[in-house]
Amino acid sequence: MKARISMRWIGYFWLPLLWIALKYGLHISERYLPDPWGVVTSATMVQPNILIHILFTTTRFTVGFIAGTAIGVMTGLMLYRSQTLRSLLMPVIQSSRSVPAVAIIPFFLLWFGFSEVGRYLLVLSGTALNIAIATLQIAQDSPERYVVMFKSFKLEASFFPLSYGVPYVFENILPTLRFSLASAIGLIVASEMLGSQIGLGYLAQSARSTFSLDLLFLTVILLGLISAIADEALIRTWRASLFWLR
């Protein structure tokens, strides 16, 4: 146990230590690898405060991800319940999923301009499609003994998705949730880079325009930390929500 904890701490710090070693040991130019202290101090030069940018980016992808997850699960269960809906919607859903999510950002900019609504809907739609397909697949792969059991009690078709389907889906959907969370962060950052005046994506775009490698490194590091923290929070929340397994 102690060895595993020690390795985890090493995992947190080996990359920064390697950065410092390469920078000062090999004297790499600022053009390719900025000074670590310069990256830290660049946070104080951002206006508005760097915490405001973090708050906006975090709020955007969190709200879109939660809403997209809820809509995706409900959509997947409705598709499982109705053969008619599957026949009508699956071709559209599958074809939409084949288009890279980043490629649809220009459409949202044309439809909604630079408003917050477009950014939330972008993350929501990107998340909901993946979750809907995963939910449908999980429900279809449910053990045959459970399906037979419900039929033997002559339960209505609507009972299966709501009383059994939702818990069963949530027991098995964590990998898709984690993938969708990473996609949501990428989508919101890309949308901020293309049309926003605040957020970490906006900072990355500004750093690129001004050739500020310090600020660009800071933005990437913050996004990595946010992604890691959000992923850990998602895992803990998922485990805590499965109360019926305890």
Secondary structure, 3 states (H helix, E strand, C coil): CHHHHHHHHHHHHHHHHHHHHHHHHHCCCCCCCCCHHHHHHHHHHCCCCHHHHHHHHHHHHHHHHHHHHHHHHHHHHHHHHCHHHHHHHHHHHHHHHCCCHHHHHHHHHHHHCCCHHHHHHHHHHHHHHHHHHHHHHHHHCCCHHHHHHHHHCCCCCCHHHHHHHHHHHHHHCHHHHHHHHHHHHHHHHHHHHHCCCCCHHHHHHHHHHHCCHHHHHHHHHHHHHHHHHHHHHHHHHHHHHCHHHC
